[in-house]
Amino acid sequence: MSSKSLQARYEAAFMPNYGVPPTVLVSGEGCVVRDADGESYLDLIGGIAVTSLGHGHRGLTAAIAEQAGSIAHTSNLFVNEPEIELAEELLSLLGGDARVFLSNSGTEANECALKMAIKFGKQHGRTYFVAAENGFHGRSMGALSLTGKAAIREPFGPFAADVRFVPFGDAEALRAAVGPECAAVFLEPTQGEGGVVPAPEGYFKAVREICTDAGALLVLDEIQSAIGRSGAWFAHQLEDIRPDILTLAKGLGGGLPIGACVGFGSAATIFAKGDHGSTFGGNPVSAAAALCVLKTIASDGLLGHARTLGEQWAAELAAVGHPLLLGVRGRGLWIGLVLDGAHAGAVQEAAKAAGFLVNAVQPDVVRLAPPLIITAEQARSFTAALPGILDSASPQE
């Protein structure tokens, strides 16, 4: 069926919270996807930093099919081997004394982290939390209470949690906010939905020190930044710090829904039996997919590829001389194109017309988060097309 007919059916069947997406995707191979009208695009969104190995990856599809043909679901009433193997693999990559909880999404991982922080706070007489302005942690009520974007947060308040927001990257503002009654600080190593905004150098070492001195938990939301996206397994490893709680999702499953919350040290045993749970968390098919993603990233050298190509691509994009492009920021294969004004929507449309899918993550920022397997040639094809895309998106005099 055509895109137009499928979009009409979509609009009639679904709630209007997404509107009607402008593109109907039906298939993909590697970094290329095709729509219902037969048009092909270079996918530079990657399902919002999810499709780590691209589309139709043979190893990933085989792992999914094999596990689905064996046992597809067990619930948390029973143990399945893939979930154990996945937890063990994550712990081996993280190092140190830690424990894992598996969920179905990043929002659920953050809900788990918040419950851990609440229990910790009750145990130690701590009553409030600190998070960053413009941060994003999810849309369920607990995660939303930590999200510092007023436009999506305020319509659904008030919230049960007392959360105080400080400017991202301002260590002194954080120090002033984190007192003896603060239970936990929730931060992203790089603000993804905020526009791919990295923290200033040295910020997270200061954050770790502030939390340690105050006795508050440091919770790092690596829903977007982990599993190679930033050029390391976990972005906090690039900062040479360790959180008390870590949340993961997106790229972990390579396209299947999965999330994880990891507690370190004493935080690993905050929960007691019955404190938390998930019917689908630890699903063996999703766990098998995640294991395949981790093993393939390691065997194919995709961490180094993300670092090297990401640096090269960012430099080449920054060298594009165009009045609409103010700068380029990010880390690894996670890049924000900063524009001179609220033109991101127009750039997204012009890029699609030129055969590229990008994401207008903020009015003045376009996000690139392609599969980690993207080639240098594919990256350069976008760079070469960018001046024309920006010309098409430029306001007409």
N, C-alpha and C positions, 0 to 999 in steps of 0.2 A: 504494500500500500504506500501511497505517497506521504510525504511529511505532512502536508496540509490535512489530509484525512485523519492521520494518526493524532495530530495535535488537536483536532476537533473532538476526537474520542477522549483524549486525555482531559481536555477542559470540562467535558461533560461528566467524567468519572471521578475526578480528584478535587479535593479542597483547594481553594485558590491561593494558598500560602506561597507557592512557588510561581504563581502566574502560569503562563504557558511557555516553557523553554523554547528557544528559537530553532533548535536543532534536534532531529530525531536520529540517534545513532543505532545502527543495526549490526555492525561487525567491525573488527579491527585486527590488525596484524602488526606486531612490533609497536612502533610509534605512530602508525597510520591508522585512522579510523574512517569509516564510510557511513554516509547518512542514507535515509530511506529513498532519496532521489538519485543515488548513485554517485554523489560527489565525495571526493576524498580530501582528508585534511591531515596535516601533521599535528598530532595531539601534544600541545605544550601545557596542558592542564593536568593530565594524568589522573583524572577523577578526583581532583583536589589533593595531589600528592599521595595518591593511593596505589596506582598501578605501577609498582616498583619495577616489575619485569616486563612491562608493556602488555599488549593484548595478544591473546592466543598463544602464550608461551607454552611450548610443548611439555616441558618438565612440570610446570605448575598444573596444567590441565590433566596430565597423567596422574599426578599425586592426588588431585581432587577426585578424579574418577575411581582410582583404586580404593581410596578410603570410603567413598560413598558406596561402592560395591561390597565393602566389608561390613561396616556399621557406620551409620550416618549420625546417630544421636544416642546419647546415653543418659542425659540429665546429670545433675550433681549428686544423684543418689548412688551413682556407680562411677568407678574409675575407668578411664580409657587411656591407652598407652600414648597416643599422640599428644595429649595435653601434658603428660609428664615430661615427655621428650622436649616439648616446646619450652616449658618452664625451666627445665635444666639447661637448655641451650641459652635462653635469655640470661640466666644467672651466670653462666660461664662467660658470656660477653660483658656482663656488668662487673663481675668480681665482687668479693667480699661477702659478708653475711647478709642474706636477703631472702625474701619470700615473695611469691607471685599470686595474684588473683586474676583470673581471666574473665573478661566481659565480652560484650558484643560490639562496642563502639567506644569512641573517645569520650563522649559525654558520660557514658556509664563508668568508665575508668575514673573520671574526675568525680563522679558521685561517690564512688568507693573511697577515693582519697579524702573527700570532704567528711564522710562518715568517720573515717579513721581520725581525722583531725578533731572532729567534734568529741569523739570518745576520749582522745588524748587531753583535750581541753577540760572536760569534766573531771578527769582523773587528777588534774593539776591546777584546777581553779582558774582556768584561762577561758575568756569569754568572747574574744573577737578574732577576726581574720584580716589580713592585709593582702590586697591584690593591686594590679596595675591598671591605670587608666588606659583605655583602648585595648585592653587584653580580651581574649576570647577563650572561654572554657566549655562552651556548650549551651544548649537551649532548654534543657530540663530545669526544674526550679532550683535545685541545689547548684548546679553548674552555672546557671544564669545569674544566681546571686553573686558569683565571683567574677562575672563578665563585666568589664568596665566600659561597655559601649552603651551609652544612655538610650540611644534610639531603640535598641532591641531589649534592653533591661527594664526601663522604667514603666512601660505599659503593663507589666505583669507583677509589679511590686504591690504591697510590701513583702519582704522576704524574711524568713525566720532567722537566717544567719546575719550577724552584725559584721559587715564587710566594709573596710575603710580603704579607699583608693588613693594611690600615690602616682606621680609621674613615672613612667617606665624609664629606667636608666639613671635615675637620680638617687644615688646612694644615701645622701644626707636626708632627703625626704623620707626614705625608707627607714633610716635609723631613728628618725624622730617619731615615726608611726609605730614601730615595733617595741612595745613596752612589756612589762612583766605579766600582763594579762592577755597578751597576744598568743593564740594557740598555734597559728601557722601562717606562713606567707606562700601565696600561690603565684607563680610567674611562668611565662614562656621564655626559653632562651632567646628566641627571636619571635617577635609578635607576627604571626602569620596573617590572620584576618585583619590585623591593623595595618597591613601593607608591606609585609616582609621587612620588619624593622629590627635590625640587630641591636643588641645592647652595646654601650660603649666599652672599650677595652678595660678590663679590670673590674667591671661592675659586679659580675657574679662572684668573684672572690670576696668582694666587700659584702655582698648579700649573704654568703655562707658565714662570714664572720659575724655579721649582725644577728642572724638567727641563732647561731651557737651561743653568742654572748647573752642573748635574751632568753634562751631556753625554748625558743619557738621552733616548730617543724618547718623545714624548707621543702615545699612541694613544687616540683618542676613538671610542667605540662609539656611533654614532648610528642604530643599527638601528631603534629606535622613535622617536627624537626628531626625525629629519630629514624632509625633503620636506613641509614645511608644518605638521607636527603641533604644533610649539611656536610657530607663528606666524611663522616665518622659514624660508627654505629649509633652513638647518642651524642647530641650536641653538647651536653654538659662535660663530656670527655675532652672536648676542645678547650673548655674553660678550666680543666684540671680541678674540678670540684666534685663532690658527691652530695646528692640531695638526701633527704630522709624518706621521701616518697617520690616516685616517678610514675608518670602515666604515659601510655603508648597506645597507638591504634593506627589508622590510615595505612601507611606503607607496610605494616607488619603482615597483613593478609594478602597483599598483592591484588586485591579486588574483592576478597571475601570479607564479611564483617567479623572483626575481632578487635578486642582491646585488651590492655593489661594494666594493672596497677601493681607496682613493686614497692615493698617496704624494706628499708635497710636498717640494720642494727636493731635497736629496741623497737623501732616502728614496725618491724616485720611481724611482731606478735601482739600488736595492739588489739586486733580482733580476737574474740573467743568464739567457740562453736556457737553457731546460730546468729552471729552478729550481722552477717551479710550473705547474699547468695544470688544465683542467677540460673534459671532453667537452661538457657542455651550457652552460658559461659563455659569455655572449655570444650565446645563442640568439636568432635574429632575431625570433621571435614575441614573446618576453619583452622584447626591446629595443624593438620597435615599441610594445608596450604602455606601457613606461616613458616613451618619448618623448611619447606621447599624454598621459600623466599630467602630465608636466612642462609641456607646452604648455598644457594645460587649466587647471592651477593658475594659471599666469601670465595667461592670457587672461580667466579668470573672476574674477580678484582674490581667490583663495581664501586667500592669505597674510594679507591684511588682514582678511578675514572670520574666519579662525581666531583672530587676535589680538583683534579687537573682540568677537566673540561669546563667545570663551573668557573674556575678562575679565568681561563682563556676566553670563554664566552662572555663573561661579564666585562672583561677588558675590551673585547671587540664591540659589544653593544654600547659601552660608554664612549667609544671612539666615533660612533655615528653622529655626525654633525647635523643636528636638526633643532630648530627653535622650540619645538614642542617637547623635546626630551631634556629634562633638567639633570637627570643622573640615574645611576644604576646602583642598587644595593642588594645585599643578600649574602648567602653562603652556600657553597656547593651548587647543586642543581635546583636551587630555590632562589629565584631572582625577582626583584621588584623594579619595574621601569617607572621612574618618577617623572610625572608630566607637569608641564607648565599650565596648570588649571584642571578643571573638571572635565577632562576629555577621555577618560578611560573607557567609557561606554562606546564612544565613537571609534576608538582604537580597536576595541574588541570586534566591532562589526566590520571594520575595514580589514582586520587581520583574517577574519573568516572569509571574506570575499576573495582574499589573496591565497586562501588554502591553509590557514593556520588557526588553531583553536587556542586562545589565550583567555585570561580571566581578569575582568575589571573588578579587582578586590576592594578598591577604594575609588572614590570619584577621580582622584588624580594619580592612581597607581595601578599598573597592570602587572599581574602575577604570572610568572612562568614556573611551572613545577612538572616538567616532563618525566616520563619513565626514565629510570636510571640507566637504561640501555641506549638512550639516544646517542647517535653518532655525531662526531665533529662536523661531518658534512651536512647532516640534518640541521644542526644548530646554526651553521653558517648560512644555510638557505633562508632561515628566518632573519638573520642579521642583514643579509643582502636585500631582503624584501622590506625591511623596516622603514627606510626612508620613504618609500612609496606609500606604505601603510600610514605613516604619520602625515604625509601630504594629504591623503584622502580624509584623514580625521581632523585636519586643521580647520579652524573656523574660517568660513568664507567672509572676505571683506565686503 
